[in-house]
Amino acid sequence: MKPAIARSSITPRFSETPAIARRLLEERIARRLLAGVLTASLVPLFAILIYLVWQAAPMLSWGFLVESPRDGMRSGGLWPALLGTLYLVGAALAVATPVGILASVYLNEYARPGRFSRIVNLAVINLAGVPSIVHALFGLGAFVAFAGFGRSILAASLTLAVMSLPVIIASTTEALKSVPQSFREASWNLGATRWQTTRHIVLPNALPGIFTGIILMVSRTAGETAPVLFTGAVFYKSIAGGDLFAYNLLDQCMALSVHLFTVSTQVPNVPEALPYAIAVVLVATVLGVNALSIALRVYLRSRKNW
């Protein structure tokens, strides 16, 4: 029998060179720096949320959510503002999502590279940088005055939809580009048309990325004040508490962002906890809608096989 070889005498085939050791050290340092930046970003966020909830705790209750304001908005709840925000965001989402997706599909799947495509992409980028007050004035002129919708939920939602189009178009474009070109070529080789390929192959695989843009849109539109203040929001509107169908599209409505501004700056002698409670409900509404979108995005992403 061959004598046993001591473990310590075995020389490893591959050893760590100084260059590899230096790269691994740089990787560990970079990872820790990024973790520190993430922590530094999250700590203030959670601190603000905890502070808001702590200050709002005396006002938070089920009645606060489903009742209308009373006593000059110094007591009661915020149901008209909460429902109005849901109407505004929902209607804006219903308009901006199909328009933005179809525009992106055309630019990415149909339009040939050229001057027209460059002009449209430049217009989308510029539209994303326009301040919200400018969108508010545009909505006031285009939808309230010119289109004849008046100050209404419809006019405010269309204004928010115009604001949201760049986000939807940009995120959808990136999602479509992430789908491998080989998927399209395989579909075309099997005889499918360009539209059939886009509808059945490209869009289903791009849905997780598209939902990213929708999440960003909801977060932005729910907190906007100037566009809805100019086009459809009112200081006060009494509706039946808990009634989900109290508004129609041509009605004016209250909104959480405008209500928070009004209570904080225009109404004297309000309870100290009231503005904080409105802010907590606004943040919770945005987080709730985002959570549903994220859950759907994760589900769709889990079904991918590539």
C-alpha positions in Angstrom: 0.0 0.0 0.0 1.1 3.6 -0.7 1.9 5.6 2.4 -0.6 8.2 3.3 0.3 11.7 2.3 0.1 14.3 5.0 -2.6 17.0 4.4 -0.1 19.8 5.0 2.2 18.6 2.3 -0.4 18.9 -0.4 0.1 22.1 -2.4 -3.1 23.6 -3.8 -3.3 23.7 -7.5 -4.7 27.3 -7.6 -3.5 29.9 -5.1 -4.7 33.4 -4.5 -2.4 35.9 -6.2 -1.8 39.4 -4.9 -3.8 40.9 -7.7 -6.8 38.7 -6.9 -6.5 39.4 -3.2 -6.5 43.1 -4.0 -9.6 42.8 -6.1 -11.4 40.8 -3.4 -10.5 43.5 -0.9 -11.8 46.2 -3.1 -15.0 44.2 -3.6 -15.5 43.9 0.1 -14.9 47.6 0.7 -17.3 48.6 -2.1 -20.0 46.2 -0.7 -19.7 47.7 2.7 -19.7 51.3 1.4 -22.9 50.5 -0.6 -24.5 48.9 2.5 -23.6 52.0 4.5 -25.2 54.3 1.9 -28.3 52.2 1.9 -28.5 52.3 5.7 -27.9 56.0 5.7 -30.8 56.4 3.3 -33.2 54.1 5.2 -32.6 55.4 8.7 -34.0 58.9 8.1 -36.9 57.4 6.1 -38.0 55.1 9.0 -37.3 57.9 11.5 -39.7 60.2 9.6 -42.4 57.5 9.4 -42.1 56.7 13.1 -42.3 60.3 14.0 -45.4 60.8 11.8 -47.2 57.8 13.2 -46.3 58.9 16.8 -47.6 62.4 16.3 -50.7 61.2 14.5 -51.7 58.4 16.9 -54.3 60.4 18.8 -56.3 61.0 15.6 -56.0 57.6 13.9 -59.1 55.5 14.0 -61.6 53.8 11.6 -63.9 56.8 12.0 -61.2 59.1 10.9 -61.0 57.2 7.6 -64.7 57.0 6.8 -66.2 60.2 8.2 -66.5 63.6 6.6 -64.7 66.7 8.1 -66.7 68.6 10.7 -66.4 71.9 12.6 -64.7 73.7 9.8 -62.4 70.7 9.2 -61.1 70.8 12.8 -62.7 67.4 13.6 -64.3 64.4 11.9 -62.5 62.4 9.3 -61.1 62.7 5.7 -63.2 60.3 3.7 -64.0 62.9 0.9 -60.3 63.6 0.5 -59.3 59.9 0.6 -61.9 58.9 -1.9 -61.1 61.8 -4.2 -57.4 60.9 -4.2 -58.3 57.3 -5.2 -60.6 58.6 -8.0 -57.9 60.9 -9.3 -55.1 58.3 -9.2 -57.3 55.6 -10.7 -58.6 57.7 -13.6 -55.1 59.1 -14.4 -53.8 55.5 -14.3 -56.5 54.3 -16.7 -55.6 57.0 -19.2 -51.8 57.2 -18.9 -51.1 53.4 -18.8 -52.5 52.4 -22.2 -51.4 55.5 -24.0 -47.9 55.3 -22.6 -47.5 51.6 -23.3 -48.8 51.9 -26.9 -46.5 54.9 -27.5 -43.5 53.0 -26.2 -44.5 49.9 -28.3 -44.6 52.0 -31.4 -41.2 53.7 -30.7 -39.5 50.5 -29.8 -41.1 47.9 -32.1 -42.4 49.8 -35.2 -40.7 53.2 -35.6 -37.6 53.2 -37.7 -34.5 55.0 -36.3 -34.6 58.6 -37.7 -35.4 62.2 -37.1 -39.0 61.6 -36.0 -38.0 59.0 -33.3 -35.3 61.3 -32.0 -37.7 64.2 -31.8 -40.3 62.1 -29.9 -37.8 60.8 -27.5 -36.4 64.3 -26.9 -40.0 65.5 -26.3 -40.6 62.8 -23.7 -37.4 63.6 -21.9 -38.2 67.3 -21.8 -41.8 66.6 -20.7 -40.4 64.7 -17.7 -38.5 67.8 -16.5 -41.4 70.2 -16.7 -42.4 71.5 -13.2 -45.8 70.5 -11.9 -47.1 74.0 -11.8 -46.6 74.3 -15.5 -48.6 71.1 -16.0 -51.3 72.6 -13.8 -51.5 75.7 -16.0 -51.6 73.5 -19.1 -54.4 71.4 -17.6 -56.3 74.6 -16.7 -56.1 75.8 -20.3 -56.4 72.6 -22.2 -58.9 70.5 -20.2 -60.8 73.0 -18.0 -61.2 75.8 -20.6 -60.6 74.5 -24.1 -62.1 71.0 -23.8 -65.0 72.3 -21.6 -64.6 69.7 -18.8 -64.6 72.4 -16.2 -63.0 72.0 -12.8 -63.6 68.3 -12.4 -62.1 64.9 -11.6 -61.8 64.3 -15.3 -59.8 67.4 -16.0 -57.5 66.8 -13.0 -57.0 63.2 -13.9 -56.1 64.1 -17.5 -53.6 66.6 -16.2 -52.0 64.0 -14.0 -52.0 61.5 -16.9 -50.0 64.0 -19.0 -47.5 64.4 -16.2 -47.1 60.6 -15.8 -46.7 59.8 -19.5 -42.8 60.2 -19.5 -42.4 57.8 -16.6 -44.7 55.2 -18.3 -43.0 55.5 -21.7 -39.5 55.4 -20.3 -40.0 52.4 -18.1 -41.9 50.5 -20.8 -39.2 51.2 -23.4 -36.5 49.8 -21.0 -38.8 46.8 -20.3 -39.3 46.1 -24.0 -35.5 46.4 -24.7 -34.9 43.8 -22.0 -36.7 41.1 -23.9 -34.2 39.2 -26.0 -34.3 39.9 -29.7 -34.1 36.1 -30.3 -37.6 35.8 -28.9 -38.9 38.1 -31.7 -36.9 36.4 -34.4 -38.1 32.9 -33.3 -41.7 34.2 -33.4 -41.2 35.8 -36.9 -39.6 32.6 -38.2 -42.7 30.7 -37.2 -44.9 33.0 -39.3 -46.2 35.4 -36.6 -46.8 39.0 -37.6 -45.1 41.8 -35.8 -48.2 42.7 -33.8 -48.8 39.0 -32.9 -45.2 38.8 -31.7 -45.5 42.1 -29.7 -48.8 41.1 -28.1 -48.1 37.4 -27.2 -44.3 37.4 -26.8 -42.8 40.8 -26.0 -45.4 42.5 -23.8 -46.0 39.5 -21.5 -42.3 39.2 -20.8 -42.0 43.0 -20.3 -44.8 43.3 -17.8 -42.7 43.3 -14.7 -40.7 46.3 -16.0 -43.9 48.0 -17.0 -45.2 47.7 -13.5 -42.2 49.6 -12.3 -43.3 52.6 -14.2 -46.8 52.3 -12.9 -45.5 52.2 -9.3 -43.6 55.4 -9.9 -46.6 57.0 -11.5 -48.9 56.2 -8.5 -46.3 57.5 -6.1 -46.0 60.8 -7.9 -49.7 61.5 -8.8 -51.0 60.8 -5.3 -48.9 63.5 -3.8 -49.3 66.2 -6.4 -51.0 69.4 -5.2 -50.8 72.1 -7.9 -52.2 70.2 -10.8 -55.3 69.1 -8.9 -55.7 72.4 -7.1 -55.9 74.3 -10.5 -58.1 71.7 -12.3 -60.5 69.9 -9.9 -59.8 70.0 -6.2 -62.0 72.0 -3.8 -61.6 73.3 -0.2 -64.5 71.2 1.2 -67.1 68.8 -0.2 -69.5 66.8 2.0 -70.3 63.3 0.9 -71.8 60.3 2.7 -69.1 58.5 4.8 -68.0 55.2 3.4 -69.8 55.8 0.1 -67.5 54.5 -2.7 -69.6 56.0 -5.5 -70.1 59.5 -4.1 -68.3 61.2 -7.0 -68.7 61.1 -10.8 -66.0 62.2 -13.3 -67.5 65.7 -13.8 -67.7 66.5 -10.1 -65.1 68.4 -8.1 -63.5 66.5 -5.3 -61.3 66.9 -2.3 -57.7 65.4 -2.4 -55.4 64.3 0.4 -52.5 66.5 -0.7 -54.7 69.6 -1.0 -56.5 68.8 2.2 -53.2 68.5 4.1 -52.1 71.9 2.7 -55.4 73.5 3.6 -55.5 72.2 7.1 -51.9 73.1 7.7 -52.0 76.6 6.4 -55.6 77.9 6.1 -57.6 76.5 9.0 -56.8 78.0 12.4 -56.9 76.1 15.8 -56.8 72.6 14.3 -55.7 69.8 16.6 -51.9 69.3 16.5 -52.3 65.7 15.5 -54.6 66.3 12.5 -52.0 67.3 9.9 -49.8 64.4 10.9 -52.8 62.0 10.6 -53.6 63.2 7.1 -50.0 62.8 6.1 -49.9 59.2 7.5 -53.0 58.3 5.6 -51.6 59.8 2.4 -48.3 57.8 2.8 -50.2 54.6 3.7 -52.4 55.0 0.6 -49.4 55.3 -1.6 -47.6 52.4 0.1 -50.7 50.3 -0.2 -51.2 50.8 -3.9 -47.4 50.3 -4.5 -47.5 47.1 -2.5 -50.2 45.7 -4.7 -48.3 46.6 -7.8 -45.0 45.2 -6.4 -46.7 41.9 -5.5 -48.2 41.6 -9.0 -44.8 42.4 -10.5 -43.0 39.8 -8.4 -45.6 37.2 -9.4 -45.2 38.0 -13.1 -41.4 37.9 -12.8 -41.5 34.5 -11.0 -43.2 33.1 -14.0 -40.3 33.9 -16.3 -38.2 31.0 -17.5 -35.2 33.1 -18.7 
